[in-house]
Amino acid sequence: MRKLVACLACRNQGTRLYGKPLQNLDIEKGLSVIEYMISAIQTYEEVSNIVLGISEDIDNNFYKDIALKNNIDYITGNEEDVLSRLIQCCEKANGTDIFRLTTESPYTYFEVIEKAWNTHISEDNDLTAIEYLPDGSGFEIIKLDAYKQSWHNGQRKHRSELCSLYIREHKSQFKLCSIDLPKEIKRTDIRLTIDYPEDLILCRSIYMKFRHLAPRIPLNQIIEFVDANPQLKSLVDPFVEQGLKTMYL
């Protein structure tokens, strides 16, 4: 029986914006990015468990409290070896496959999760990707065994936050699939991940506009909102290209 586990790597280090997953989307209510993401994932029927992969540095103890508060599991591991932490997360929940999101990207294209998971299983893929979307709204589903192979055969760079880099650099060794998506969703000119203060301004504005729909804010509505507010989009436009460098199959 296959079991999909959301494995979320957490750490506070960041030179551009410290503690990105702990930044608040809703300042008044103190709703952080990571807790918003947890609440959203808990609505995804295909995902059996959520496990936080926390860097063992003492600065990251806040994430243990978040796990306890939200009644989810966590592991602690090496700060630089993100790949190992994701593997440990999946093993903690006795999972077979990893649902991978980055913890500074709150607005996932959840509408295609069922299709992606069914395709991943039926085609027996090692990696099934949702890409060519606004930066931060895609995700990957990866066989645990494929990540273990990546860790054993890869180098230090493959064990970093670029967890799927080994698979993407050695495509002949794996079965890969990129899910076909509606044209109107393929907007790589839009950035929905939080790496700079300007990103946080945009993501907070989106949340405040659509908080009545939270935690399942449709991506097409987010895109329409960003298009209608060019002054917000222009804040993050300088950072769009760098987010595309490691994305595609």
Secondary structure as GFF3:
##gff-version 3
##sequence-region A 1 249
A	DSSP	beta_strand	4	10	.	.	.	ID=ss1
A	DSSP	three_ten_helix	20	22	.	.	.	ID=ss2
A	DSSP	beta_strand	24	26	.	.	.	ID=ss3
A	DSSP	beta_strand	31	32	.	.	.	ID=ss4
A	DSSP	alpha_helix	33	41	.	.	.	ID=ss5
A	DSSP	beta_strand	47	55	.	.	.	ID=ss6
A	DSSP	three_ten_helix	58	60	.	.	.	ID=ss7
A	DSSP	alpha_helix	62	69	.	.	.	ID=ss8
A	DSSP	beta_strand	73	77	.	.	.	ID=ss9
A	DSSP	alpha_helix	82	92	.	.	.	ID=ss10
A	DSSP	beta_strand	97	100	.	.	.	ID=ss11
A	DSSP	three_ten_helix	110	112	.	.	.	ID=ss12
A	DSSP	alpha_helix	113	122	.	.	.	ID=ss13
A	DSSP	beta_strand	127	130	.	.	.	ID=ss14
A	DSSP	beta_strand	139	143	.	.	.	ID=ss15
A	DSSP	alpha_helix	144	153	.	.	.	ID=ss16
A	DSSP	three_ten_helix	156	159	.	.	.	ID=ss17
A	DSSP	alpha_helix	165	169	.	.	.	ID=ss18
A	DSSP	three_ten_helix	171	173	.	.	.	ID=ss19
A	DSSP	beta_strand	176	178	.	.	.	ID=ss20
A	DSSP	three_ten_helix	183	185	.	.	.	ID=ss21
A	DSSP	alpha_helix	197	210	.	.	.	ID=ss22
A	DSSP	three_ten_helix	211	213	.	.	.	ID=ss23
A	DSSP	alpha_helix	219	228	.	.	.	ID=ss24
A	DSSP	alpha_helix	230	236	.	.	.	ID=ss25
A	DSSP	three_ten_helix	237	239	.	.	.	ID=ss26
A	DSSP	three_ten_helix	241	244	.	.	.	ID=ss27
###
